[in-house]
């Protein structure tokens, strides 16, 4: 029986039971734009099914359960035998199983695979982000393994399988497998050339024993890991399976699990190797070159993950403002709140349009096989710059977007049950993992200095919108001036990369978004008619149309 003290009114209904894909206009339009005509219907169908699942009460419950019941490390069994196992809540396995069955580790071998997977990854991440870590690493391991045709033939069918099997078994006994990676060590962090883990070759060709440690090894219950170690010929990439072919456990000692700010559902561990069996991937001394395509793919996934978190944050904020009344009307109709929501929506859509453009470029390059056309070569060159530019900027925008969106819900947003605190805790992760901001900025400088084709491709992409908006044209001119001045370039690398990202996003929005969105973005981000906080857009813009476009209806 309800208490007589008051009646509950003006509380916003939960955003549940909706289609995450079709409720996102920018995402739907991007998929339609980049999909091959013959693939569009099947892509829409699979994304609609995934979108409905992601917006369901069941998936939201799984996400909450997986984070409220974090993984537990079990180093020994009851008899004192070393087992090195991590136990996850059943909700984790349901989320991960759904991701795998939806093809989120299967991009490299199917038509339009990267676009379909990228859109799906952005949709399903909105249900829960932590389990995306092994999904991402499994997807990204494929190009590294392809440097060794024998290993690729053995492992790739399992990594791209739509079957999820959680048990640690010999690889041959599993239909599907997941991969992780271990690169960083205590003394070096991102400076992997400082690694000290050693690799001693055995008599059998390509086989080694590893001794050393890894300071960050996420998802340690995966079936295999790509790691870097010092072989006689220098830093080399190796495949370390958890279970050997005879069914015995490889030496993979999990020392402890990290107590992280967010990403609580996912286990990140410290591991040690002692005569751990490994198979070499690629040539000795070429470890970084071997694993670099895996790193590039996971960096793109950081962009996708941050984009998904921003979209969910904006969706929650706009949904709240649609139903919440204050001071005589709905919040969404209040000019100041509308300004805040429109500002947030611009960040979300700019990230979405860029993410899908990168995924489409991956598909173009993949379609070329070993013999690329001139256009496909240009797409590959474009990715060389655009991926670290996007990784730097999009992931950095995620935390302020999540924080401002939380504030739109007021005190309700600060309460754990709203789901907003989990989004906020997760928001810095993608900026840190796979190379933090400085690493990305320096990588951009490296590409600018060593690969002129990458800059040419980037400028051609940006230049496709030249003449469509005077603020964009001026920003492109300023960027060219910045690129021509190499004095003190490292100290101002972040400034340069930020400008590159904004010009690229502006170019894409001018070409592909609505006039209202493009106008607002160019006025604020490129025309600099903007403050330092969200909600400072020029009041003369059509902000109502920008907000309505971001409203989750579907």
C-alpha positions in Angstrom: 0.0 0.0 0.0 1.4 3.4 -1.0 2.2 5.9 1.8 -0.1 8.8 2.2 2.7 11.4 2.3 2.8 12.1 -1.4 2.1 10.8 -4.9 5.0 10.1 -7.2 4.7 12.3 -10.2 7.0 13.9 -12.8 9.5 11.0 -12.7 10.9 10.1 -16.1 10.1 6.5 -17.4 13.2 4.4 -18.0 14.6 4.4 -21.5 14.0 0.7 -22.1 12.3 -1.6 -24.7 13.5 0.4 -27.6 15.6 -0.2 -30.7 19.0 1.3 -30.1 19.9 1.1 -33.8 16.8 2.6 -35.4 16.5 5.2 -32.7 19.9 6.7 -33.8 19.3 8.7 -37.0 22.9 9.5 -37.6 23.9 5.8 -37.3 21.1 4.6 -39.6 21.9 7.2 -42.2 25.6 6.3 -42.0 24.9 2.6 -42.5 22.7 3.4 -45.5 25.3 5.7 -47.0 28.3 3.3 -46.8 26.6 -0.1 -47.3 26.8 -1.7 -50.7 23.2 -1.8 -52.2 23.1 -5.6 -52.2 24.0 -5.7 -48.5 21.8 -3.0 -47.1 18.7 -5.1 -46.4 20.6 -7.8 -44.5 22.6 -5.2 -42.7 19.5 -3.4 -41.6 17.9 -6.6 -40.4 20.8 -7.8 -38.3 21.3 -4.3 -36.8 17.6 -4.0 -36.0 17.7 -7.3 -34.2 20.8 -6.3 -32.3 19.3 -2.9 -31.6 16.1 -4.3 -30.1 18.2 -6.7 -27.9 20.5 -3.9 -26.7 17.5 -1.7 -25.7 15.7 -4.5 -23.9 15.1 -4.8 -20.2 17.0 -8.1 -20.3 20.2 -6.6 -21.7 20.1 -3.7 -19.3 19.8 -6.1 -16.4 22.7 -8.1 -17.7 24.8 -5.0 -17.9 24.0 -4.0 -14.3 24.6 -7.5 -13.0 27.9 -7.9 -14.7 29.2 -4.6 -13.2 27.7 -5.1 -9.7 29.3 -8.6 -9.6 32.9 -8.1 -10.8 35.1 -11.0 -11.8 36.9 -13.0 -9.1 40.4 -14.5 -9.4 40.9 -18.1 -8.3 44.7 -18.8 -8.3 44.6 -22.3 -6.7 42.1 -25.2 -6.3 41.2 -26.7 -3.0 44.2 -29.0 -3.1 46.7 -26.2 -3.7 47.2 -26.8 -7.4 47.7 -23.7 -9.5 44.7 -23.1 -11.8 44.8 -19.3 -12.6 41.1 -18.9 -13.4 38.8 -15.9 -13.4 35.2 -16.5 -12.6 32.6 -14.1 -14.1 29.0 -13.6 -13.3 26.6 -15.4 -15.7 25.5 -12.0 -17.1 29.0 -11.4 -18.5 28.8 -14.7 -20.5 25.4 -13.8 -21.8 26.6 -10.4 -23.0 29.7 -11.8 -24.5 27.9 -14.7 -26.1 25.4 -12.4 -27.7 28.2 -10.2 -29.1 29.9 -13.2 -30.6 26.7 -14.7 -32.1 25.9 -11.3 -33.6 29.2 -11.4 -35.6 31.1 -8.7 -33.6 34.3 -10.7 -34.0 33.6 -11.4 -37.7 34.6 -8.5 -39.9 37.6 -9.7 -42.0 36.0 -12.4 -44.1 32.5 -11.3 -45.0 31.2 -8.6 -47.4 30.9 -5.2 -45.8 32.2 -6.8 -42.6 33.9 -3.8 -41.0 30.9 -1.4 -41.5 28.4 -4.0 -40.2 30.6 -4.9 -37.3 31.4 -1.3 -36.4 27.7 -0.3 -36.4 26.9 -3.4 -34.3 29.7 -2.8 -31.9 28.4 0.8 -31.3 24.9 -0.6 -30.8 25.7 -3.4 -28.4 28.3 -1.5 -26.4 25.4 0.7 -25.3 24.0 -2.3 -23.3 27.4 -2.8 -21.5 30.9 -1.8 -22.4 33.3 -4.0 -20.5 32.7 -7.2 -22.4 33.7 -5.3 -25.6 37.4 -5.7 -24.6 37.8 -9.4 -25.6 35.4 -8.8 -28.5 37.7 -6.1 -29.8 41.0 -8.0 -29.2 39.6 -11.1 -30.9 38.5 -9.1 -33.9 41.9 -7.2 -34.1 44.1 -10.3 -33.8 43.2 -11.6 -37.3 45.5 -9.3 -39.4 48.5 -10.1 -37.1 47.9 -13.8 -37.4 47.7 -13.5 -41.2 51.4 -12.8 -41.2 51.7 -16.6 -40.6 49.4 -18.5 -43.0 49.7 -21.7 -40.9 48.6 -19.9 -37.7 45.9 -18.0 -39.5 44.4 -21.2 -41.1 44.3 -22.8 -37.6 43.0 -19.9 -35.6 41.0 -17.5 -37.8 38.0 -19.7 -38.3 37.6 -19.9 -34.5 38.2 -16.2 -33.9 35.6 -15.2 -36.5 33.1 -17.9 -35.5 29.7 -16.9 -34.2 29.9 -19.6 -31.4 30.9 -18.6 -27.9 32.4 -21.3 -25.7 33.6 -20.1 -22.3 35.5 -23.2 -21.1 39.3 -23.4 -21.3 39.9 -26.3 -23.7 42.5 -27.3 -26.3 41.9 -25.1 -29.4 41.0 -28.1 -31.5 38.2 -28.9 -29.2 36.5 -25.5 -29.6 34.3 -24.1 -32.3 34.9 -20.6 -31.3 37.8 -18.9 -29.5 38.7 -15.5 -28.1 42.0 -13.7 -28.1 43.7 -11.1 -25.8 47.0 -9.4 -26.0 49.8 -8.5 -23.6 52.3 -5.8 -24.6 53.0 -3.5 -21.7 55.3 -4.2 -18.8 56.0 -2.4 -15.5 59.1 -0.6 -16.6 58.0 0.6 -20.0 54.2 1.0 -20.4 53.6 2.3 -23.9 57.4 2.1 -24.6 57.2 -1.6 -25.5 60.8 -1.6 -26.8 61.8 -1.4 -23.2 60.2 -4.9 -22.6 62.3 -7.4 -20.7 60.3 -10.6 -21.1 62.6 -13.0 -22.8 61.9 -15.7 -25.5 64.2 -18.7 -25.6 63.9 -20.7 -28.9 63.3 -24.4 -28.8 64.5 -27.0 -31.3 61.2 -27.1 -33.0 60.9 -24.3 -35.6 58.9 -21.3 -34.4 58.5 -22.6 -30.8 59.8 -20.7 -27.8 59.7 -20.5 -24.0 58.8 -17.1 -22.5 59.9 -15.8 -19.1 58.8 -12.5 -17.7 55.6 -10.6 -17.0 52.9 -8.4 -18.4 51.6 -5.5 -16.4 48.2 -5.2 -18.1 46.6 -8.2 -19.6 42.8 -7.9 -20.0 40.3 -10.7 -20.3 42.8 -13.4 -19.0 40.3 -16.2 -19.7 40.7 -15.9 -23.4 42.0 -18.9 -25.4 45.1 -17.2 -26.7 47.2 -14.0 -26.4 49.5 -12.1 -28.7 52.4 -10.9 -26.7 55.7 -9.1 -27.2 59.0 -10.6 -25.9 62.7 -10.2 -26.6 64.0 -13.0 -28.8 67.6 -13.4 -29.8 66.8 -11.3 -32.9 65.0 -8.6 -31.0 61.4 -7.7 -30.0 59.1 -10.3 -31.5 55.4 -11.2 -31.5 54.3 -14.5 -30.0 51.1 -16.4 -29.6 50.6 -17.8 -26.1 47.7 -20.3 -25.8 46.1 -20.8 -22.4 45.7 -24.5 -23.0 48.2 -26.6 -24.9 47.3 -29.1 -27.6 47.6 -32.1 -25.2 45.0 -30.5 -22.8 47.5 -29.3 -20.2 47.5 -25.7 -19.0 50.2 -23.4 -20.2 52.1 -21.5 -17.6 50.1 -18.3 -17.3 50.2 -17.1 -13.7 47.6 -14.5 -12.9 49.1 -12.5 -10.0 46.1 -10.2 -9.4 43.2 -8.4 -11.0 43.3 -4.6 -11.3 41.0 -2.5 -9.2 39.9 -0.1 -11.9 37.9 3.1 -11.9 35.4 1.7 -14.4 35.1 -1.3 -16.8 34.3 -3.3 -13.7 32.7 -6.2 -15.5 36.0 -6.9 -17.3 39.0 -8.5 -15.7 42.3 -6.8 -16.3 45.2 -8.7 -14.8 48.9 -8.9 -14.1 50.4 -12.1 -15.4 53.8 -13.8 -15.2 55.4 -16.3 -17.6 58.0 -18.9 -16.6 59.0 -21.2 -19.4 55.6 -20.5 -21.0 55.2 -22.2 -24.4 54.7 -19.8 -27.3 54.6 -19.8 -31.0 56.4 -17.0 -33.0 54.2 -14.8 -35.1 56.1 -13.1 -37.9 59.9 -12.7 -38.0 62.2 -12.2 -35.0 62.8 -8.6 -34.3 59.7 -7.5 -36.2 57.3 -7.7 -33.3 56.0 -4.1 -33.5 55.5 -4.3 -37.2 53.7 -7.7 -36.9 51.3 -6.5 -34.2 50.7 -2.9 -35.5 47.7 -3.9 -37.6 46.1 -5.3 -34.4 46.9 -2.1 -32.6 45.3 0.0 -35.4 42.1 -2.1 -35.3 41.8 -1.9 -31.5 42.4 1.9 -31.7 39.5 2.1 -34.1 37.4 0.1 -31.6 38.3 2.7 -28.9 36.8 5.3 -31.2 33.7 3.1 -31.7 33.4 2.4 -28.0 33.7 6.1 -27.1 31.1 7.0 -29.8 28.7 4.4 -28.3 29.1 5.8 -24.8 28.5 9.3 -26.0 25.4 8.3 -27.9 24.0 6.5 -24.9 24.8 9.5 -22.7 23.1 11.9 -25.1 20.1 9.5 -25.6 19.6 9.4 -21.8 19.8 13.1 -21.4 17.4 13.9 -24.3 15.0 11.3 -23.1 15.0 12.7 -19.6 14.4 16.3 -20.9 11.6 15.1 -23.1 9.6 13.8 -20.1 10.7 15.9 -17.2 8.7 19.1 -16.4 10.1 22.1 -14.6 9.2 25.8 -14.3 6.0 25.4 -16.2 7.0 23.2 -19.1 9.1 20.3 -20.5 12.8 20.7 -20.0 13.5 20.0 -23.6 11.6 23.2 -24.6 13.6 25.4 -22.2 16.1 27.5 -24.3 19.1 26.9 -22.1 18.6 23.2 -21.7 18.0 22.9 -25.5 21.3 24.6 -26.0 23.1 22.1 -23.8 21.4 19.1 -25.4 22.1 20.4 -28.9 25.8 20.9 -28.0 26.0 17.3 -26.7 24.2 16.0 -29.8 26.8 17.6 -32.1 29.6 15.8 -30.4 27.8 12.5 -30.6 26.9 12.8 -34.3 30.3 14.1 -35.3 31.8 11.0 -33.6 29.3 8.7 -35.3 29.9 10.0 -38.8 33.6 9.8 -38.4 33.5 6.3 -37.0 31.5 4.9 -39.9 33.7 6.7 -42.4 36.7 4.9 -41.0 34.9 1.5 -41.0 34.0 2.0 -44.6 37.6 2.8 -45.5 38.6 -0.5 -43.8 36.1 -2.4 -46.0 37.5 -0.7 -49.1 41.0 -1.7 -48.3 39.9 -5.2 -47.3 38.1 -5.7 -50.6 41.3 -5.1 -52.5 43.1 -8.1 -51.2 46.8 -8.0 -52.0 46.4 -5.9 -55.2 44.9 -2.5 -54.3 43.6 0.0 -56.8 44.7 3.6 -56.6 41.5 4.5 -54.7 42.0 1.7 -52.2 45.7 2.7 -51.7 44.4 6.2 -50.9 41.9 4.8 -48.4 44.7 2.9 -46.7 46.8 6.1 -46.6 43.8 8.0 -45.2 43.4 5.5 -42.4 47.1 5.8 -41.4 46.4 9.4 -40.3 42.6 9.4 -39.6 42.7 6.5 -37.1 45.1 8.1 -34.6 43.5 11.5 -35.2 40.1 10.1 -34.3 41.5 8.0 -31.5 43.0 11.1 -29.9 40.0 13.4 -30.3 36.8 11.3 -30.1 37.9 9.4 -27.0 38.9 12.7 -25.3 35.4 14.1 -25.9 33.7 11.2 -24.2 34.3 12.1 -20.6 33.0 15.7 -20.8 30.0 14.5 -22.8 29.2 11.8 -20.2 29.6 14.3 -17.3 27.4 16.9 -18.9 24.7 14.4 -19.9 24.7 13.1 -16.3 24.2 16.7 -15.1 21.1 17.0 -17.4 19.4 14.4 -15.1 20.3 16.4 -12.0 20.5 14.5 -8.8 18.8 11.5 -10.4 21.8 11.2 -12.7 24.2 11.0 -9.8 22.4 8.0 -8.4 23.8 4.6 -9.4 20.4 3.2 -10.5 20.2 5.7 -13.4 23.1 4.0 -15.1 24.8 7.4 -15.7 27.6 6.9 -13.1 28.6 3.7 -14.9 28.8 5.6 -18.2 30.9 8.3 -16.6 33.3 5.8 -15.0 33.7 4.1 -18.3 34.3 7.3 -20.3 38.0 7.8 -19.8 39.0 4.3 -20.7 39.1 4.5 -24.5 41.4 7.5 -24.3 43.9 5.6 -22.2 43.9 2.1 -23.7 45.8 1.3 -26.9 47.9 4.4 -26.4 46.9 7.5 -24.5 46.6 11.0 -25.9 50.3 11.9 -26.2 51.0 8.5 -27.9 48.3 9.2 -30.5 49.5 12.8 -31.1 53.1 11.6 -31.6 51.9 8.9 -34.0 50.2 11.5 -36.1 53.5 13.5 -36.2 55.3 10.3 -37.2 52.9 9.7 -40.1 53.2 13.3 -41.2 56.9 13.2 -41.3 57.4 9.7 -42.9 54.3 9.1 -45.0 53.4 12.0 -47.2 50.7 9.9 -49.0 48.8 9.9 -45.7 48.6 13.6 -45.5 47.7 13.9 -49.1 44.8 11.4 -48.6 43.7 13.2 -45.5 43.6 16.6 -47.2 41.8 15.2 -50.2 39.1 13.8 -47.9 38.7 17.1 -46.1 38.8 19.0 -49.4 35.7 17.2 -50.7 33.6 19.7 -48.8 35.6 22.8 -49.8 33.3 25.7 -50.8 30.3 24.3 -48.9 30.8 26.4 -45.7 33.0 29.5 -45.3 34.0 28.5 -41.8 35.1 25.1 -42.9 37.1 26.7 -45.7 38.8 29.1 -43.3 39.6 26.2 -40.9 41.2 24.2 -43.7 43.3 27.2 -44.6 44.4 27.6 -41.0 45.2 23.9 -40.7 47.4 24.1 -43.8 49.3 27.0 -42.2 49.8 25.0 -39.1 51.1 22.0 -41.0 53.6 24.2 -42.9 55.2 25.4 -39.7 57.3 22.6 -38.2 59.0 24.7 -35.4 58.2 23.3 -32.0 55.9 20.7 -33.6 56.0 18.2 -30.8 55.0 20.7 -28.1 51.9 21.7 -30.1 51.1 18.2 -31.4 47.8 18.0 -29.5 46.7 21.4 -30.8 47.4 20.2 -34.4 45.7 16.9 -34.0 42.6 18.5 -32.5 42.4 20.9 -35.4 42.8 18.0 -37.9 40.0 16.1 -36.1 37.6 19.0 -36.1 38.2 19.9 -39.7 37.7 16.2 -40.7 34.4 16.0 -38.7 33.2 19.3 -40.1 33.9 18.1 -43.7 31.9 14.9 -43.1 29.0 16.7 -41.5 28.8 19.4 -44.2 28.6 16.6 -46.8 26.4 14.2 -45.1 24.4 15.5 -42.1 21.4 17.9 -42.0 22.0 21.6 -42.7 21.1 22.4 -39.0 23.7 20.0 -37.6 26.4 21.1 -40.1 25.7 24.8 -39.4 25.9 24.4 -35.7 29.1 22.4 -35.8 30.9 24.8 -38.1 29.7 27.8 -36.2 30.9 26.5 -32.9 33.8 24.1 -33.5 35.3 25.8 -36.6 33.9 29.4 -36.5 34.8 29.5 -32.8 31.5 31.1 -31.8 31.5 28.9 -28.7 32.4 28.9 -25.0 34.4 26.4 -23.0 31.4 24.6 -21.6 28.5 22.8 -23.2 25.4 24.9 -23.8 27.2 27.9 -25.3 26.2 27.6 -28.9 25.0 30.7 -30.7 21.4 31.2 -29.9 20.5 32.1 -33.5 21.0 28.5 -34.6 18.1 26.0 -35.2 18.9 24.1 -32.0 15.5 22.5 -31.7 16.1 20.5 -35.0 19.5 19.3 -33.7 17.9 18.1 -30.4 15.0 16.4 -32.2 17.4 14.5 -34.4 19.1 13.1 -31.4 15.9 12.0 -29.6 15.9 8.2 -29.2 12.7 7.3 -30.9 12.6 3.8 -32.4 
